[in-house]
Amino acid sequence: MYLSDLNINQKAEIYEINCDDILKNRFYSFGITNGTKVELTAKSLAKKTLEIKINNYKVALRSSEAANIRVKYAS
């Protein structure tokens, strides 16, 4: 499953990031790394933008970017 597939208020853990180094470095600057627990907090009406909560802050990502991040449900 990918980060873009989550429903609002679902929590998951990142286990794989598949993208080029430029985007991967951008993700790392936001704290998006393997093993990080995230929660999807909002989606835009067109579902083109996602808002995720990481630790105590929120990050907005394009759906196309979130489709590069594989997650598994967190307990």
PyMOL Python script that loads the backbone (N, CA, C, O; Angstrom):
from pymol import cmd

cmd.read_pdbstr("""\
ATOM      1  N   MET A   1       0.841  -1.169   0.000  1.00  0.00           N
ATOM      2  CA  MET A   1       0.000   0.000   0.000  1.00  0.00           C
ATOM      3  C   MET A   1       0.890   1.237   0.000  1.00  0.00           C
ATOM      4  O   MET A   1       2.012   1.219   0.506  1.00  0.00           O
ATOM      5  N   TYR A   2       0.373   2.285  -0.567  1.00  0.00           N
ATOM      6  CA  TYR A   2       1.115   3.543  -0.657  1.00  0.00           C
ATOM      7  C   TYR A   2       0.493   4.599   0.254  1.00  0.00           C
ATOM      8  O   TYR A   2      -0.678   4.510   0.624  1.00  0.00           O
ATOM      9  N   LEU A   3       1.283   5.578   0.599  1.00  0.00           N
ATOM     10  CA  LEU A   3       0.807   6.662   1.457  1.00  0.00           C
ATOM     11  C   LEU A   3      -0.427   7.330   0.859  1.00  0.00           C
ATOM     12  O   LEU A   3      -1.335   7.726   1.590  1.00  0.00           O
ATOM     13  N   SER A   4      -0.462   7.455  -0.450  1.00  0.00           N
ATOM     14  CA  SER A   4      -1.601   8.094  -1.115  1.00  0.00           C
ATOM     15  C   SER A   4      -2.885   7.268  -1.012  1.00  0.00           C
ATOM     16  O   SER A   4      -3.967   7.792  -1.277  1.00  0.00           O
ATOM     17  N   ASP A   5      -2.791   5.991  -0.632  1.00  0.00           N
ATOM     18  CA  ASP A   5      -3.961   5.113  -0.506  1.00  0.00           C
ATOM     19  C   ASP A   5      -4.638   5.192   0.861  1.00  0.00           C
ATOM     20  O   ASP A   5      -5.743   4.676   1.028  1.00  0.00           O
ATOM     21  N   LEU A   6      -4.003   5.822   1.830  1.00  0.00           N
ATOM     22  CA  LEU A   6      -4.575   5.892   3.174  1.00  0.00           C
ATOM     23  C   LEU A   6      -5.838   6.744   3.191  1.00  0.00           C
ATOM     24  O   LEU A   6      -6.008   7.650   2.376  1.00  0.00           O
ATOM     25  N   ASN A   7      -6.709   6.438   4.125  1.00  0.00           N
ATOM     26  CA  ASN A   7      -7.890   7.260   4.378  1.00  0.00           C
ATOM     27  C   ASN A   7      -7.556   8.258   5.485  1.00  0.00           C
ATOM     28  O   ASN A   7      -6.581   8.086   6.217  1.00  0.00           O
ATOM     29  N   ILE A   8      -8.361   9.283   5.595  1.00  0.00           N
ATOM     30  CA  ILE A   8      -8.130  10.305   6.616  1.00  0.00           C
ATOM     31  C   ILE A   8      -8.169   9.661   8.002  1.00  0.00           C
ATOM     32  O   ILE A   8      -9.019   8.818   8.290  1.00  0.00           O
ATOM     33  N   ASN A   9      -7.235  10.076   8.843  1.00  0.00           N
ATOM     34  CA  ASN A   9      -7.039   9.605  10.220  1.00  0.00           C
ATOM     35  C   ASN A   9      -6.444   8.206  10.329  1.00  0.00           C
ATOM     36  O   ASN A   9      -6.360   7.660  11.429  1.00  0.00           O
ATOM     37  N   GLN A  10      -6.029   7.618   9.213  1.00  0.00           N
ATOM     38  CA  GLN A  10      -5.344   6.329   9.277  1.00  0.00           C
ATOM     39  C   GLN A  10      -3.874   6.549   9.579  1.00  0.00           C
ATOM     40  O   GLN A  10      -3.260   7.501   9.097  1.00  0.00           O
ATOM     41  N   LYS A  11      -3.322   5.658  10.382  1.00  0.00           N
ATOM     42  CA  LYS A  11      -1.913   5.722  10.743  1.00  0.00           C
ATOM     43  C   LYS A  11      -1.183   4.592  10.046  1.00  0.00           C
ATOM     44  O   LYS A  11      -1.728   3.507   9.847  1.00  0.00           O
ATOM     45  N   ALA A  12       0.064   4.866   9.678  1.00  0.00           N
ATOM     46  CA  ALA A  12       0.872   3.861   8.996  1.00  0.00           C
ATOM     47  C   ALA A  12       2.343   4.115   9.292  1.00  0.00           C
ATOM     48  O   ALA A  12       2.727   5.159   9.819  1.00  0.00           O
ATOM     49  N   GLU A  13       3.148   3.125   8.935  1.00  0.00           N
ATOM     50  CA  GLU A  13       4.594   3.228   9.094  1.00  0.00           C
ATOM     51  C   GLU A  13       5.240   3.112   7.720  1.00  0.00           C
ATOM     52  O   GLU A  13       4.901   2.220   6.942  1.00  0.00           O
ATOM     53  N   ILE A  14       6.161   4.004   7.429  1.00  0.00           N
ATOM     54  CA  ILE A  14       6.857   3.988   6.141  1.00  0.00           C
ATOM     55  C   ILE A  14       7.875   2.860   6.142  1.00  0.00           C
ATOM     56  O   ILE A  14       8.649   2.719   7.088  1.00  0.00           O
ATOM     57  N   TYR A  15       7.876   2.052   5.077  1.00  0.00           N
ATOM     58  CA  TYR A  15       8.897   1.013   5.006  1.00  0.00           C
ATOM     59  C   TYR A  15       9.679   1.020   3.703  1.00  0.00           C
ATOM     60  O   TYR A  15      10.655   0.281   3.579  1.00  0.00           O
ATOM     61  N   GLU A  16       9.281   1.834   2.723  1.00  0.00           N
ATOM     62  CA  GLU A  16      10.048   1.908   1.479  1.00  0.00           C
ATOM     63  C   GLU A  16       9.751   3.214   0.763  1.00  0.00           C
ATOM     64  O   GLU A  16       8.599   3.641   0.681  1.00  0.00           O
ATOM     65  N   ILE A  17      10.803   3.849   0.241  1.00  0.00           N
ATOM     66  CA  ILE A  17      10.656   5.076  -0.542  1.00  0.00           C
ATOM     67  C   ILE A  17      11.329   4.838  -1.882  1.00  0.00           C
ATOM     68  O   ILE A  17      12.536   4.602  -1.944  1.00  0.00           O
ATOM     69  N   ASN A  18      10.544   4.900  -2.962  1.00  0.00           N
ATOM     70  CA  ASN A  18      11.056   4.647  -4.314  1.00  0.00           C
ATOM     71  C   ASN A  18      10.925   5.899  -5.161  1.00  0.00           C
ATOM     72  O   ASN A  18       9.858   6.182  -5.704  1.00  0.00           O
ATOM     73  N   CYS A  19      12.016   6.647  -5.272  1.00  0.00           N
ATOM     74  CA  CYS A  19      12.008   7.848  -6.095  1.00  0.00           C
ATOM     75  C   CYS A  19      13.450   8.269  -6.365  1.00  0.00           C
ATOM     76  O   CYS A  19      14.393   7.641  -5.884  1.00  0.00           O
ATOM     77  N   ASP A  20      13.607   9.334  -7.137  1.00  0.00           N
ATOM     78  CA  ASP A  20      14.960   9.809  -7.422  1.00  0.00           C
ATOM     79  C   ASP A  20      15.562  10.474  -6.189  1.00  0.00           C
ATOM     80  O   ASP A  20      14.855  10.778  -5.228  1.00  0.00           O
ATOM     81  N   ASP A  21      16.860  10.693  -6.226  1.00  0.00           N
ATOM     82  CA  ASP A  21      17.567  11.225  -5.058  1.00  0.00           C
ATOM     83  C   ASP A  21      17.116  12.631  -4.671  1.00  0.00           C
ATOM     84  O   ASP A  21      17.124  12.974  -3.488  1.00  0.00           O
ATOM     85  N   ILE A  22      16.731  13.436  -5.632  1.00  0.00           N
ATOM     86  CA  ILE A  22      16.303  14.808  -5.329  1.00  0.00           C
ATOM     87  C   ILE A  22      15.036  14.782  -4.480  1.00  0.00           C
ATOM     88  O   ILE A  22      14.955  15.467  -3.460  1.00  0.00           O
ATOM     89  N   LEU A  23      14.050  13.994  -4.897  1.00  0.00           N
ATOM     90  CA  LEU A  23      12.806  13.900  -4.130  1.00  0.00           C
ATOM     91  C   LEU A  23      13.045  13.197  -2.797  1.00  0.00           C
ATOM     92  O   LEU A  23      12.465  13.580  -1.781  1.00  0.00           O
ATOM     93  N   LYS A  24      13.893  12.173  -2.797  1.00  0.00           N
ATOM     94  CA  LYS A  24      14.197  11.459  -1.560  1.00  0.00           C
ATOM     95  C   LYS A  24      14.837  12.402  -0.544  1.00  0.00           C
ATOM     96  O   LYS A  24      14.520  12.328   0.643  1.00  0.00           O
ATOM     97  N   ASN A  25      15.730  13.285  -0.984  1.00  0.00           N
ATOM     98  CA  ASN A  25      16.344  14.262  -0.082  1.00  0.00           C
ATOM     99  C   ASN A  25      15.312  15.247   0.456  1.00  0.00           C
ATOM    100  O   ASN A  25      15.398  15.673   1.608  1.00  0.00           O
ATOM    101  N   ARG A  26      14.345  15.606  -0.369  1.00  0.00           N
ATOM    102  CA  ARG A  26      13.264  16.493   0.083  1.00  0.00           C
ATOM    103  C   ARG A  26      12.451  15.792   1.169  1.00  0.00           C
ATOM    104  O   ARG A  26      12.131  16.389   2.197  1.00  0.00           O
ATOM    105  N   PHE A  27      12.118  14.515   0.933  1.00  0.00           N
ATOM    106  CA  PHE A  27      11.400  13.750   1.948  1.00  0.00           C
ATOM    107  C   PHE A  27      12.200  13.690   3.250  1.00  0.00           C
ATOM    108  O   PHE A  27      11.649  13.901   4.330  1.00  0.00           O
ATOM    109  N   TYR A  28      13.488  13.405   3.147  1.00  0.00           N
ATOM    110  CA  TYR A  28      14.329  13.307   4.341  1.00  0.00           C
ATOM    111  C   TYR A  28      14.350  14.622   5.108  1.00  0.00           C
ATOM    112  O   TYR A  28      14.388  14.620   6.338  1.00  0.00           O
ATOM    113  N   SER A  29      14.325  15.744   4.394  1.00  0.00           N
ATOM    114  CA  SER A  29      14.332  17.047   5.078  1.00  0.00           C
ATOM    115  C   SER A  29      13.052  17.266   5.881  1.00  0.00           C
ATOM    116  O   SER A  29      13.044  18.047   6.833  1.00  0.00           O
ATOM    117  N   PHE A  30      11.965  16.579   5.502  1.00  0.00           N
ATOM    118  CA  PHE A  30      10.701  16.652   6.237  1.00  0.00           C
ATOM    119  C   PHE A  30      10.615  15.599   7.330  1.00  0.00           C
ATOM    120  O   PHE A  30       9.651  15.588   8.094  1.00  0.00           O
ATOM    121  N   GLY A  31      11.595  14.719   7.421  1.00  0.00           N
ATOM    122  CA  GLY A  31      11.550  13.646   8.400  1.00  0.00           C
ATOM    123  C   GLY A  31      10.863  12.400   7.888  1.00  0.00           C
ATOM    124  O   GLY A  31      10.536  11.502   8.664  1.00  0.00           O
ATOM    125  N   ILE A  32      10.641  12.339   6.579  1.00  0.00           N
ATOM    126  CA  ILE A  32       9.990  11.182   5.970  1.00  0.00           C
ATOM    127  C   ILE A  32      11.074  10.173   5.617  1.00  0.00           C
ATOM    128  O   ILE A  32      11.748  10.299   4.595  1.00  0.00           O
ATOM    129  N   THR A  33      11.234   9.165   6.481  1.00  0.00           N
ATOM    130  CA  THR A  33      12.251   8.130   6.290  1.00  0.00           C
ATOM    131  C   THR A  33      11.649   6.771   6.632  1.00  0.00           C
ATOM    132  O   THR A  33      10.557   6.686   7.194  1.00  0.00           O
ATOM    133  N   ASN A  34      12.368   5.722   6.290  1.00  0.00           N
ATOM    134  CA  ASN A  34      11.914   4.374   6.633  1.00  0.00           C
ATOM    135  C   ASN A  34      11.750   4.264   8.149  1.00  0.00           C
ATOM    136  O   ASN A  34      12.588   4.743   8.913  1.00  0.00           O
ATOM    137  N   GLY A  35      10.667   3.630   8.566  1.00  0.00           N
ATOM    138  CA  GLY A  35      10.405   3.443   9.989  1.00  0.00           C
ATOM    139  C   GLY A  35       9.620   4.567  10.638  1.00  0.00           C
ATOM    140  O   GLY A  35       9.208   4.442  11.791  1.00  0.00           O
ATOM    141  N   THR A  36       9.404   5.659   9.926  1.00  0.00           N
ATOM    142  CA  THR A  36       8.663   6.791  10.474  1.00  0.00           C
ATOM    143  C   THR A  36       7.171   6.487  10.488  1.00  0.00           C
ATOM    144  O   THR A  36       6.630   5.963   9.515  1.00  0.00           O
ATOM    145  N   LYS A  37       6.513   6.815  11.588  1.00  0.00           N
ATOM    146  CA  LYS A  37       5.062   6.650  11.686  1.00  0.00           C
ATOM    147  C   LYS A  37       4.401   7.953  11.259  1.00  0.00           C
ATOM    148  O   LYS A  37       4.792   9.039  11.687  1.00  0.00           O
ATOM    149  N   VAL A  38       3.393   7.819  10.408  1.00  0.00           N
ATOM    150  CA  VAL A  38       2.690   8.980   9.873  1.00  0.00           C
ATOM    151  C   VAL A  38       1.186   8.771  10.020  1.00  0.00           C
ATOM    152  O   VAL A  38       0.707   7.650  10.194  1.00  0.00           O
ATOM    153  N   GLU A  39       0.463   9.873   9.946  1.00  0.00           N
ATOM    154  CA  GLU A  39      -1.003   9.831   9.969  1.00  0.00           C
ATOM    155  C   GLU A  39      -1.508  10.766   8.883  1.00  0.00           C
ATOM    156  O   GLU A  39      -1.090  11.921   8.810  1.00  0.00           O
ATOM    157  N   LEU A  40      -2.398  10.274   8.048  1.00  0.00           N
ATOM    158  CA  LEU A  40      -3.011  11.119   7.029  1.00  0.00           C
ATOM    159  C   LEU A  40      -4.088  11.957   7.703  1.00  0.00           C
ATOM    160  O   LEU A  40      -5.038  11.407   8.261  1.00  0.00           O
ATOM    161  N   THR A  41      -3.955  13.275   7.661  1.00  0.00           N
ATOM    162  CA  THR A  41      -4.892  14.144   8.376  1.00  0.00           C
ATOM    163  C   THR A  41      -5.892  14.845   7.467  1.00  0.00           C
ATOM    164  O   THR A  41      -6.959  15.251   7.925  1.00  0.00           O
ATOM    165  N   ALA A  42      -5.564  14.994   6.180  1.00  0.00           N
ATOM    166  CA  ALA A  42      -6.494  15.670   5.268  1.00  0.00           C
ATOM    167  C   ALA A  42      -6.122  15.388   3.823  1.00  0.00           C
ATOM    168  O   ALA A  42      -4.974  15.080   3.503  1.00  0.00           O
ATOM    169  N   LYS A  43      -7.136  15.503   2.948  1.00  0.00           N
ATOM    170  CA  LYS A  43      -6.943  15.419   1.503  1.00  0.00           C
ATOM    171  C   LYS A  43      -7.679  16.597   0.887  1.00  0.00           C
ATOM    172  O   LYS A  43      -8.729  17.003   1.385  1.00  0.00           O
ATOM    173  N   SER A  44      -7.140  17.146  -0.189  1.00  0.00           N
ATOM    174  CA  SER A  44      -7.841  18.218  -0.886  1.00  0.00           C
ATOM    175  C   SER A  44      -9.066  17.626  -1.583  1.00  0.00           C
ATOM    176  O   SER A  44      -9.164  16.410  -1.742  1.00  0.00           O
ATOM    177  N   LEU A  45      -9.984  18.470  -1.992  1.00  0.00           N
ATOM    178  CA  LEU A  45     -11.209  17.990  -2.629  1.00  0.00           C
ATOM    179  C   LEU A  45     -10.916  17.155  -3.870  1.00  0.00           C
ATOM    180  O   LEU A  45     -11.578  16.146  -4.111  1.00  0.00           O
ATOM    181  N   ALA A  46      -9.939  17.567  -4.647  1.00  0.00           N
ATOM    182  CA  ALA A  46      -9.580  16.826  -5.860  1.00  0.00           C
ATOM    183  C   ALA A  46      -8.621  15.678  -5.556  1.00  0.00           C
ATOM    184  O   ALA A  46      -8.218  14.947  -6.461  1.00  0.00           O
ATOM    185  N   LYS A  47      -8.256  15.520  -4.282  1.00  0.00           N
ATOM    186  CA  LYS A  47      -7.331  14.478  -3.822  1.00  0.00           C
ATOM    187  C   LYS A  47      -5.961  14.574  -4.501  1.00  0.00           C
ATOM    188  O   LYS A  47      -5.274  13.571  -4.695  1.00  0.00           O
ATOM    189  N   LYS A  48      -5.585  15.800  -4.856  1.00  0.00           N
ATOM    190  CA  LYS A  48      -4.272  16.036  -5.465  1.00  0.00           C
ATOM    191  C   LYS A  48      -3.214  16.353  -4.422  1.00  0.00           C
ATOM    192  O   LYS A  48      -2.018  16.229  -4.683  1.00  0.00           O
ATOM    193  N   THR A  49      -3.659  16.764  -3.237  1.00  0.00           N
ATOM    194  CA  THR A  49      -2.746  17.126  -2.161  1.00  0.00           C
ATOM    195  C   THR A  49      -3.158  16.403  -0.880  1.00  0.00           C
ATOM    196  O   THR A  49      -4.342  16.286  -0.564  1.00  0.00           O
ATOM    197  N   LEU A  50      -2.149  15.920  -0.152  1.00  0.00           N
ATOM    198  CA  LEU A  50      -2.383  15.232   1.108  1.00  0.00           C
ATOM    199  C   LEU A  50      -1.677  15.979   2.224  1.00  0.00           C
ATOM    200  O   LEU A  50      -0.622  16.576   2.011  1.00  0.00           O
ATOM    201  N   GLU A  51      -2.252  15.947   3.396  1.00  0.00           N
ATOM    202  CA  GLU A  51      -1.595  16.502   4.582  1.00  0.00           C
ATOM    203  C   GLU A  51      -1.337  15.338   5.525  1.00  0.00           C
ATOM    204  O   GLU A  51      -2.258  14.609   5.892  1.00  0.00           O
ATOM    205  N   ILE A  52      -0.080  15.168   5.915  1.00  0.00           N
ATOM    206  CA  ILE A  52       0.272  14.098   6.831  1.00  0.00           C
ATOM    207  C   ILE A  52       0.880  14.681   8.091  1.00  0.00           C
ATOM    208  O   ILE A  52       1.506  15.741   8.071  1.00  0.00           O
ATOM    209  N   LYS A  53       0.682  13.971   9.181  1.00  0.00           N
ATOM    210  CA  LYS A  53       1.252  14.375  10.462  1.00  0.00           C
ATOM    211  C   LYS A  53       2.427  13.448  10.755  1.00  0.00           C
ATOM    212  O   LYS A  53       2.293  12.224  10.750  1.00  0.00           O
ATOM    213  N   ILE A  54       3.580  14.060  11.010  1.00  0.00           N
ATOM    214  CA  ILE A  54       4.794  13.337  11.382  1.00  0.00           C
ATOM    215  C   ILE A  54       5.256  13.930  12.703  1.00  0.00           C
ATOM    216  O   ILE A  54       5.533  15.126  12.794  1.00  0.00           O
ATOM    217  N   ASN A  55       5.338  13.088  13.724  1.00  0.00           N
ATOM    218  CA  ASN A  55       5.694  13.566  15.065  1.00  0.00           C
ATOM    219  C   ASN A  55       4.721  14.666  15.468  1.00  0.00           C
ATOM    220  O   ASN A  55       3.529  14.395  15.619  1.00  0.00           O
ATOM    221  N   ASN A  56       5.183  15.883  15.644  1.00  0.00           N
ATOM    222  CA  ASN A  56       4.300  16.969  16.085  1.00  0.00           C
ATOM    223  C   ASN A  56       4.097  18.051  15.036  1.00  0.00           C
ATOM    224  O   ASN A  56       3.728  19.174  15.379  1.00  0.00           O
ATOM    225  N   TYR A  57       4.328  17.741  13.772  1.00  0.00           N
ATOM    226  CA  TYR A  57       4.109  18.744  12.739  1.00  0.00           C
ATOM    227  C   TYR A  57       3.449  18.122  11.528  1.00  0.00           C
ATOM    228  O   TYR A  57       3.417  16.900  11.382  1.00  0.00           O
ATOM    229  N   LYS A  58       2.921  18.973  10.657  1.00  0.00           N
ATOM    230  CA  LYS A  58       2.202  18.510   9.469  1.00  0.00           C
ATOM    231  C   LYS A  58       2.948  18.919   8.213  1.00  0.00           C
ATOM    232  O   LYS A  58       3.589  19.968   8.163  1.00  0.00           O
ATOM    233  N   VAL A  59       2.853  18.070   7.199  1.00  0.00           N
ATOM    234  CA  VAL A  59       3.522  18.290   5.916  1.00  0.00           C
ATOM    235  C   VAL A  59       2.499  18.058   4.815  1.00  0.00           C
ATOM    236  O   VAL A  59       1.716  17.110   4.882  1.00  0.00           O
ATOM    237  N   ALA A  60       2.501  18.912   3.809  1.00  0.00           N
ATOM    238  CA  ALA A  60       1.636  18.721   2.643  1.00  0.00           C
ATOM    239  C   ALA A  60       2.462  18.111   1.513  1.00  0.00           C
ATOM    240  O   ALA A  60       3.572  18.560   1.226  1.00  0.00           O
ATOM    241  N   LEU A  61       1.909  17.089   0.883  1.00  0.00           N
ATOM    242  CA  LEU A  61       2.559  16.422  -0.240  1.00  0.00           C
ATOM    243  C   LEU A  61       1.580  16.305  -1.393  1.00  0.00           C
ATOM    244  O   LEU A  61       0.369  16.215  -1.187  1.00  0.00           O
ATOM    245  N   ARG A  62       2.110  16.308  -2.605  1.00  0.00           N
ATOM    246  CA  ARG A  62       1.283  16.001  -3.770  1.00  0.00           C
ATOM    247  C   ARG A  62       0.970  14.506  -3.742  1.00  0.00           C
ATOM    248  O   ARG A  62       1.770  13.712  -3.247  1.00  0.00           O
ATOM    249  N   SER A  63      -0.167  14.132  -4.260  1.00  0.00           N
ATOM    250  CA  SER A  63      -0.530  12.711  -4.322  1.00  0.00           C
ATOM    251  C   SER A  63       0.486  11.927  -5.142  1.00  0.00           C
ATOM    252  O   SER A  63       0.789  10.777  -4.827  1.00  0.00           O
ATOM    253  N   SER A  64       1.010  12.552  -6.193  1.00  0.00           N
ATOM    254  CA  SER A  64       2.007  11.877  -7.033  1.00  0.00           C
ATOM    255  C   SER A  64       3.297  11.605  -6.261  1.00  0.00           C
ATOM    256  O   SER A  64       3.977  10.612  -6.520  1.00  0.00           O
ATOM    257  N   GLU A  65       3.636  12.478  -5.317  1.00  0.00           N
ATOM    258  CA  GLU A  65       4.814  12.252  -4.470  1.00  0.00           C
ATOM    259  C   GLU A  65       4.528  11.155  -3.446  1.00  0.00           C
ATOM    260  O   GLU A  65       5.372  10.296  -3.191  1.00  0.00           O
ATOM    261  N   ALA A  66       3.342  11.194  -2.869  1.00  0.00           N
ATOM    262  CA  ALA A  66       2.969  10.206  -1.854  1.00  0.00           C
ATOM    263  C   ALA A  66       2.887   8.803  -2.449  1.00  0.00           C
ATOM    264  O   ALA A  66       3.018   7.814  -1.729  1.00  0.00           O
ATOM    265  N   ALA A  67       2.671   8.715  -3.757  1.00  0.00           N
ATOM    266  CA  ALA A  67       2.598   7.414  -4.422  1.00  0.00           C
ATOM    267  C   ALA A  67       3.966   6.736  -4.497  1.00  0.00           C
ATOM    268  O   ALA A  67       4.049   5.575  -4.896  1.00  0.00           O
ATOM    269  N   ASN A  68       5.026   7.426  -4.126  1.00  0.00           N
ATOM    270  CA  ASN A  68       6.374   6.845  -4.092  1.00  0.00           C
ATOM    271  C   ASN A  68       6.716   6.254  -2.728  1.00  0.00           C
ATOM    272  O   ASN A  68       7.783   5.665  -2.559  1.00  0.00           O
ATOM    273  N   ILE A  69       5.823   6.404  -1.759  1.00  0.00           N
ATOM    274  CA  ILE A  69       6.103   6.001  -0.383  1.00  0.00           C
ATOM    275  C   ILE A  69       5.217   4.813  -0.013  1.00  0.00           C
ATOM    276  O   ILE A  69       3.995   4.938   0.062  1.00  0.00           O
ATOM    277  N   ARG A  70       5.839   3.675   0.216  1.00  0.00           N
ATOM    278  CA  ARG A  70       5.114   2.461   0.610  1.00  0.00           C
ATOM    279  C   ARG A  70       4.983   2.436   2.135  1.00  0.00           C
ATOM    280  O   ARG A  70       5.932   2.724   2.865  1.00  0.00           O
ATOM    281  N   VAL A  71       3.789   2.086   2.587  1.00  0.00           N
ATOM    282  CA  VAL A  71       3.522   2.070   4.028  1.00  0.00           C
ATOM    283  C   VAL A  71       2.819   0.770   4.405  1.00  0.00           C
ATOM    284  O   VAL A  71       2.278   0.058   3.559  1.00  0.00           O
ATOM    285  N   LYS A  72       2.847   0.488   5.702  1.00  0.00           N
ATOM    286  CA  LYS A  72       2.048  -0.611   6.265  1.00  0.00           C
ATOM    287  C   LYS A  72       1.311  -0.029   7.451  1.00  0.00           C
ATOM    288  O   LYS A  72       1.775   0.917   8.086  1.00  0.00           O
ATOM    289  N   TYR A  73       0.158  -0.603   7.743  1.00  0.00           N
ATOM    290  CA  TYR A  73      -0.651  -0.087   8.853  1.00  0.00           C
ATOM    291  C   TYR A  73       0.122  -0.137  10.149  1.00  0.00           C
ATOM    292  O   TYR A  73       0.819  -1.110  10.437  1.00  0.00           O
ATOM    293  N   ALA A  74      -0.005   0.914  10.924  1.00  0.00           N
ATOM    294  CA  ALA A  74       0.629   0.970  12.245  1.00  0.00           C
ATOM    295  C   ALA A  74      -0.408   0.590  13.288  1.00  0.00           C
ATOM    296  O   ALA A  74      -1.599   0.855  13.124  1.00  0.00           O
ATOM    297  N   SER A  75       0.052  -0.025  14.348  1.00  0.00           N
ATOM    298  CA  SER A  75      -0.879  -0.428  15.406  1.00  0.00           C
ATOM    299  C   SER A  75      -0.972   0.636  16.478  1.00  0.00           C
ATOM    300  O   SER A  75      -1.708   0.470  17.450  1.00  0.00           O
TER     301      SER A  75
END
""", "prot")
cmd.dss("prot")
cmd.show_as("cartoon", "prot")
cmd.util.cbc("prot")
cmd.orient("prot")
